Amino acid sequence: MKLMLLTAGSRGDVEPFAALARHAASAGHEVFLGVPENSGVDLPPVARVPLDVDFSQLMAEQGVSAIAAARAFRSAIRPAMGRMLGAAVRAIRDVRPDVVVYHPKLLTAAAAAASVGAVPIVVETVPSLTPSREFPMPGTVSRDLGPLNRMTYRVAGAAAGMFRREVAEALRPLGGPAASAPVASLVPVSPVLLERPRDWPPTTTITGAWVAPPRETALADEVADFMQDGAYLYAGFGSMASGDAVARARAVIDAARANGLRVLMAAGWGGLELPPGERGGDVLDVTSVPHAQVLPAAAVAIHHGGAGTAHAVVRAGVPSVVVPFTGDQPFWGRQLQNRGLAPAAVPARRVTPERLERAINVALSQRDAARSAAESMRHENGVARALDVIEATLAR
């Protein structure tokens, strides 16, 4: 099978596709992988296709507020999307794969796949495309609307409509826009965090998280030494860079100390910035660290609630304190809370040392539940399940 995988977004959007690419290649398939530039992800040795977009730069320009996003939309986001959508069409036409598995941001992938006779399969890294009565579309409303939940999923179509002009231009080599839709949907989410809604169609499959086998790398001496010196809290907000990063870091440090914990702080793309004079002693700040190696030894993890980080923390058997900024992050915060793996989320705009101190205290009481959830998650093999579905869909 000639398989093309195309994704877009931050690290949490790239890592699952990289894991699936690695597994599919090891199973003997010819794999082509398209990811954004500067993703920061360890990519497998498979054929690469260019997508001509750098999401780290886009996030820096866009920020996480509606005002910042509006300012950046015309100058940065729209042109970048146009380049990416056109690059996806060219890659699919050049490679002519049997199957195209793609992220929802790749709005031209299904039509381009159909133009070369390939099977299009979409990936819901967040369960936001298949409507359900059981929960509203993540990233829309913050409460259950009951029978009206399904209506919230119309937002996805409206968002796609914002790039109608870019889609039309990218599809011009195919003769213009064409009616097309994926034939199946894969949801790379653990059943530990999301039970399959009863009203989903059989073409939508929860596979379990897509995770590559952990690769042990030598930790920096300062990180390894810090981990040996006593109980610590991990704090990291990934690509979220908004508001006062120094004040947020100060709140994390004060709250951790109030609970007798040291702090291992990952600055990421700027969500945390160490206050002056705090480095050393009970605080260590780094740009990033491998989750699989540092999380299992942590007492608790404070994070933004991105899908990838939420899974990594649960897989490590560690309770969470979720500080959501935007998008689907409140959804994952609620999922963790509902399963007894985190207290109620503390929104980024409401972070104070006192709120975080109380949340950490609750999270520390949830360690047994976290260990039990980790044990269940370790029995999953999401990439194997996903590849089985892809192969079966192609065979039909």
Phi, psi and omega in degrees: 000134174263111189245127175249130178244126183232127179223165181209147179127202182272189184306320181295338176272335185272318186303318178298319180292322177297321179295317179294320178299317180298316182292316181296321178295320180293337178275002174098007180273153176274115190245135174239128186238125176246120180225160176296161175289151175055044182286337182077010183257142175285106187269147180285161181280071177237170179298137181252146173237138183282143175243353169059044176208144179239102185287337176296321178291319179298317179297322180296322180282325185279320188070197181239003178267155180296322181294314180296320180296318180297320179295322184275346188301309184288319188278330187233310189290312182299312178298321180295318177298319179300316179297316183294317181295321176293320179297323179296317179298314180297319181296316181294319180291326180287316185279324183054062182286169174279325182223140172241117177252121193220154175285147182302336178294339179278076190293345181260357189295317184296315180295318179295321178298314180299327183292338179248012178077018179273156178273121179268129178230124181267153180243120177266085177300333168239136184287077188237359182254329181266109184298149178213148172281346190279338175202150177288162178302125178306136180093003180255280182247160186261001180225158180290128180257008178062233183299341181273358181304321184299330182294332183294339183286353176292342180300325181300318178293322179295320179297318179297326180295339178295339182246028182303318182295317180294322178296314181299318180295318181294328182271000181305319178299341179270000183098011178108176180303141179229146178293125181202154179204152176294150179269347180204161179228131177252134180242101185279063184234145179283137172299342175297326181262336183213113173284146182294123177300142184290340183260011174285147177285161180295345180281353177254124187236126167277118187261344197094159183295148177265108185227130175283152175305136182299139178249112181289122175238157181288122177288152173303143183306319183293327178288314180300318179294319181299318182295336182274352191265006178134178184298138180219159175253136173264135176228128178197137182243022172056235184269007183280111178233096184204147177074202184269096184293331179289314179297323179295317178297319178300318179297318179298313183296314181297318181293321179295314180299323179296337177257013176073028184243145169276171187232123168257110190249123177256114185291333181059228180267016173120011180289340178226140176223123185299129176296150180304137175082002185265343184291138181105167180068246185263013180226131174231124178250136179223167177287312178201161177217154178290118183305317185297338183261332184256335184290318184303334180269355181281152176279327180200156179236129172259124183208174187277349178087019172296152185303314182296317180291319179302316178295317182298320181292316178295319180299330180279351180077032185241136175288159186244153158240114185264130176241085185284145179253314191197175170058230184276357186299319175300327179298313181291328175299318178292321179299316179295318179297315182298335181261011177070026182253001180196151170286181175303140182297152175250102182305146184305323182285353181243016181292127171220159177302322183292316180295316180293323179300314179295318181296318179298319180299318177294315182301322180298335178278356184254017185293324179296317178297321180295318179295322179295318178297320179298319180298319178295318183292330183292343179275355181277152171223080187298321182291324178293317178297317180297316181295324176300316181294318179299313180297318180293322179294320178294326184286341182288000000 
